[in-house]
Amino acid sequence: DQMRALTELEKLEIDLCGLEALPASIVHLNQLQELSIIGCPIGDIPSLQTLTSLRRLFIFPLAEPEHRGRNGRVFQSLACALPHLQQLRELGLGGI
């Protein structure tokens, strides 16, 4: 099963794609230690708090003016998730 193989994934990089929201299935990546979201028009990351194994998180959404409101929602999601990400050791943010 492909999803089962993905549950053991430790590093996920999402770069320069049209992703507007993390898929709900990301909650199954319970071994994920590093997540990078770079150059995507992502709006919300509601399931981020379920990724409790994260040690490194980098979020650099699109910085163009038309995406700034959406970026604000990303950082609101992050603020809600941070208390749950107790193993997080490195955080990189940008695109505001």
C-alpha positions as CSV (number, residue, x, y, z in Angstrom):
1,D,0.0,0.0,0.0
2,Q,1.5,3.3,-1.1
3,M,0.0,5.3,1.8
4,R,1.6,2.9,4.3
5,A,5.0,3.4,2.7
6,L,4.5,7.2,3.1
7,T,3.7,7.0,6.8
8,E,7.4,6.3,7.4
9,L,8.5,9.4,5.4
10,E,10.9,11.5,7.5
11,K,11.4,14.5,5.1
12,L,8.9,16.2,2.8
13,E,9.8,19.2,0.6
14,I,7.0,20.9,-1.3
15,D,8.5,23.5,-3.6
16,L,7.1,25.8,-6.2
17,C,3.8,24.1,-6.8
18,G,0.1,25.3,-6.9
19,L,-0.7,23.7,-3.5
20,E,-3.2,25.9,-1.7
21,A,-3.7,23.7,1.4
22,L,-2.0,20.7,2.9
23,P,-4.0,17.6,2.2
24,A,-5.8,16.1,5.2
25,S,-3.9,12.9,4.8
26,I,-0.8,14.5,6.0
27,V,-1.9,13.5,9.5
28,H,-0.8,10.0,8.7
29,L,2.9,11.1,8.3
30,N,3.6,10.5,12.0
31,Q,7.3,9.9,11.4
32,L,7.8,13.2,9.6
33,Q,10.7,15.1,11.1
34,E,11.3,17.8,8.4
35,L,8.7,19.7,6.4
36,S,9.5,22.5,3.9
37,I,6.8,24.4,2.1
38,I,8.5,26.9,-0.3
39,G,7.0,29.1,-3.1
40,C,3.5,27.7,-2.9
41,P,0.3,29.7,-2.6
42,I,-0.7,27.8,0.5
43,G,-3.4,29.3,2.7
44,D,-4.0,27.1,5.7
45,I,-2.2,24.4,7.5
46,P,-4.9,23.1,9.8
47,S,-3.4,19.7,10.5
48,L,0.1,21.0,11.3
49,Q,-0.4,20.3,15.0
50,T,-0.7,16.6,14.4
51,L,2.9,16.4,13.1
52,T,4.3,16.1,16.6
53,S,7.6,14.5,15.4
54,L,8.6,17.6,13.4
55,R,12.1,18.8,14.3
56,R,12.6,21.2,11.4
57,L,9.9,23.3,9.7
58,F,10.4,25.8,6.9
59,I,7.5,27.8,5.5
60,F,8.2,30.3,2.8
61,P,5.0,30.9,0.9
62,L,4.7,33.2,-2.1
63,A,5.5,36.7,-1.2
64,E,3.6,38.5,-4.0
65,P,1.1,41.1,-2.7
66,E,-1.9,39.1,-3.9
67,H,-0.9,36.2,-1.6
68,R,-0.2,38.2,1.6
69,G,-3.7,37.6,3.1
70,R,-3.3,33.9,2.5
71,N,0.1,34.0,4.1
72,G,-1.4,35.5,7.2
73,R,-3.6,32.5,7.6
74,V,-0.6,30.2,7.3
75,F,1.1,32.0,10.2
76,Q,-2.1,31.9,12.3
77,S,-2.2,28.1,11.7
78,L,1.4,28.0,12.8
79,A,0.7,29.9,16.0
80,C,-2.0,27.5,17.0
81,A,0.2,24.5,16.2
82,L,3.4,25.5,17.9
83,P,2.4,24.4,21.4
84,H,1.9,20.9,20.0
85,L,5.3,20.8,18.2
86,Q,7.4,20.2,21.2
87,Q,10.2,18.4,19.3
88,L,10.6,21.3,16.9
89,R,14.2,22.5,17.0
90,E,14.5,24.7,13.9
91,L,11.9,27.0,12.4
92,G,12.4,29.1,9.2
93,L,9.7,31.6,8.1
94,G,9.4,34.1,5.3
95,G,7.1,35.5,2.7
96,I,5.2,37.9,4.9
